[in-house]
Amino acid sequence: MTTVVTDNCRGCRFTDCVSVCPVEAFHVDDEMLYINPDVCIDCSACVPECPVEAIYEEDDLPDGQEHWVDINEERSQETPNITDTLEPLEGAEDKREALGL
């Protein structure tokens, strides 16, 4: 089992989760974050840190979100590792409000 970043991260890219990851499992592109399942130790420290509720334990993924397991695995192999926080993307706060969070 692993922890998975889902679509709520797209366009926001809040990185609060990165700062609590003890094993540097996060990767980043221009739109969002991904978790490398081979590095993740399933500690779940990142789950409550996400302000847009984009991170789930694999077993807790909402219905219809299971495809994010494969996306995280694939994209984490293709994108750089991130260990420091970044500023959220422009419009991230608006997206969070639109999500009702």
Buried (B, 14 or more C-beta within 10 A) or exposed (E): EBBBBBEBBBBBBBBEBBEEBEEEBBBBBEEBBBBBBEBBEEEBBBBEBBBBBBBBEBEEBEEEBEEBBEBBBEBBEEBEEBEEEEEBBEEBBEBBEEEEE
